[in-house]
């Protein structure tokens, strides 16, 4: 095996060995995704609270916002939404300005990993463009709420980066529970539960 190829392998706690540059859906395990995402902090850890606000919790927040705005979304679209940041279980949560500075290779690797994750959960590797736009909207709204409630942004500053939220948070019933940072185990369990429930309903 070539040395460069050898460096592309990542060993997971499940025992799987994932080729980061050429990932196979057969090597993607929900437990590995949940374990990683429940330990990766959003905003480089620069948030308030007793625990970091993790990518696993962000994924659940995005799912709930996606459901609130797209009330007729099918199970497949919801599964895409909760898995939208899954590559970060391997790559970490890199802030957007740094991603832009790194250029295309980073995005190519991220997209290959995301496609493998989607295939693992019986989804097409690339969601329909309309679904992608809906998820992006929910993702930006989640970022706005995290920025203003956890990361010290003033509302006007957050609006410049993420736009205006679609609806007031007081109309979003589970918001207070979703924005309070969860312990690692809770983030893990809730992510796994959401993915398993949606996968079973496909």
N, C-alpha and C positions, 0 to 999 in steps of 0.2 A: 504494500500500500504506500502511495506517495506521502511524503511528509506533510505537504499542504493539506491533503485530504484527511490525514490523521488528526490534524488540528481542528477540523470542522466538527468533530464528534463531541457531544455533551452527554455525560452519564447522568441519568435521572434517579431519584430515590426509588422509583418503581423497579429499577433494574434495566429499564430501556436505555438504549444508546441512540440519541437523536442526531442525525447528520444535519447540522444547522444550515449548510449551503444547499443540501438536496434532501429535504425532509420527507419521510414517508408517513402517511396517515397511520400505518401500522405501529409506528413508534410513538404515537401521541396518546397519552393517558390523561384522563380527567384529574386523577389524583395529583399528577405532576403539575398540571396547569394551575389547579387550585392552590397547591402548596406554594408555588412560585408567586402567583398573583397576590396571595394573602400576606406576603412578606415584602412586596415591592411597594415603596411609598410613592404616592403622587406628590408633585410639587417639590421633588427632591427632599421630602421630609419637612419642608418649611411650612408646617401647618400647626394650628392650635389643637389642644386636646391631650388626653392621657396616652393615646395611641396614635401611630401614623395613620393617615387616611390612605388606604391601600388601593391598588388597582382592582383587586377583587371586589371591594366595596364600591368603587367607582363603576364597575361593570354592572352591579345590581342597580345603582342609581340611574345609569343610562337606560337599563331595561325598563325601569318603572316610568321614567320620563317618556320613553318611546311608547309604552303602552298608553300613557295618559294622553298623548298627542295623537296617536294612531290607534284609536279604539277598535278599529276593524282589522288590525294587523293579524295575520295568521301566525301559527306556531313557528313556521319556518323563519319568518321575518324576526320574530322575537328571539329565536335561537341565534340568528346572526347578530342581533343587538348585544346579547349578553357575552358573546364570544369575540366582540369586535377588537378587543385589545389583548387577545390570548397570546400573541407572539411575545409579549412582554414577560411571560414566565421564563423565557430563555434570554431575551435581549434587554430586559429592564425597561423602566419608563424614562425615556430620554426626552427632555423638553423640546418643544417644536423648533425654537431657533437653532438648537444644536443639530437636530435632524436636517434642517435646511442647509446648514453649513457642511454637513457630511456628504450631501449630494445623493445621487441615484443609487449607488451600490447598497446603501443602508436600506432604502425603500424596497429594492428588489428582494433582498433577503427577508425583510419583514413580510412582504406579500407572498413569498413562497411558503413561509411558515404558516401564515394565516390560511392560505389555500389548503395546506395539509390538515390543519385543525378542522376546517369546515368539512373536508372530505371524511375525516374521522367520525364526524357526527352526522353523516349521511346528508350533507348539504352540498350543492354545487360549489366548486372552488371559488367562484366569483358570484356575489349576489347581484340581482337586477339593479340597474342604476337608480331606479326610484327608491328601492330599499336602502341603498348606500346613502342617498341624500337624506332620507329620513333618520338613519342612524347618525349621520354626521351632525344633523340638527340637534338631536338628543344629546350627543357627545358635547357639543358646544354649550348647550344649556347647562349640562352638568358641570362643565368647566367654569361657567359663570357663577353658579351657585357655590361651588367649592372655593373659588377665588374670593368671593365676598363674605362667605361664612367661616372660612378656615384659613385662608392664605393672606389675609390682611389687605386685600384690594378694596379701594373705594368703588362704589357702584359705577361711577362715570368712567373710571379707569378700566374696569372689567368689561364695560360695554364696548370700549374701543377694540379690545382684543377678541371678544366672544359674541358681541351683538346683544340685542335685547331679549330677555326671556319671553316665551310665548304667553305665559300666564302667571299670576301671582302665586307665590309658594303657599299662601294660606288656602288656596283652592286645591292643593296637592296634599291629600290626607297623610300619606306616610312620610312626608318630608323630614320632620324632626328626627324620626328614627333612622332615616337614611343618611342624614348629614352628620350625625354624631359618630365619630370614629369608633370602629368596633375592634375588640381584641382579635388577635390572629386567628384563633380557633373559630370564632363566630364568622369572620369573613370567609374562611375556608368552607365552613359548613353551609353557609347561605349560598355561596357560589355553586357548590356541588349540587345542592338541592334544586336550585333554579335550572341548571343544565340538565340534570336527570329528569325533572318533571317535564321540561319542554321536549327532550329527546324521546321520552316515552309516549308523548302525545303526537309525534310525527306520523 
